[in-house]
Amino acid sequence: MTTNAYRAPSAAFRVVYGERLLHSLGWLFVDTLKMKSKPQDLAQLAGQRFAQLQQQTSKTSQLQQAVLNATDPAIHSQIRVANMRGGTLVIEIASATWATRLQYQRLDILSALRRDGFPMLSSIEFKVNPKLAQFTPEKPKPSKQLSPKASEHLNELAERLDGDLAAKIKKLAAHRGGQ
């Protein structure tokens, strides 16, 4: 056995390097792997995924409306459809008290949902999510009327001015609240 003789790569070497064969005169790689599928356009893949997300969101929205129709209006702010896995509808509820109450109504809700166009539902799972119960204060709406103090300041400014601008500021000052 001579040291300069060419030996074919071992099976382990071919596996490690992805079944590539070495050329004896250099590092020329010849790929023998066959692709299982052709490359796909990224925009097409993204479009398919977005279409799936849109369809799932639409179905979740329809389920949310159907659940609200099947439940007591007092609970509407405390309940949200989270997901649908297989035939199981997952509903999030703000408190364990409401969850217990809905457990008793589970079969009635399931029957109503099946009647409303969701015959594929086989069960309902209730999960408690305390974040649903957190109070979110409403932002105060801006008033369309001026306060009496703001109106007074505008009138003082208008007295110091002349012409058309003074007339417009006086008109603006007339929009004060309470009068």
Buried (B, 14 or more C-beta within 10 A) or exposed (E): EEEEEEEEBEEEEBEEEEBBBBEEEEEEEEEEEEEEEEEEEEEEEEEEEEEEEEEEEEEBEBBBEBBBEBBEEEBEEBBBBBBBEEEEBBBBBBBEEBBEBBEEBBEEBBEBBBEBEBEEBEEBEBEBBEEBEEEEEEEEEEEEEBEEEBBEEBBEBBEEEEEEEBEEBBEBBEEBEEE
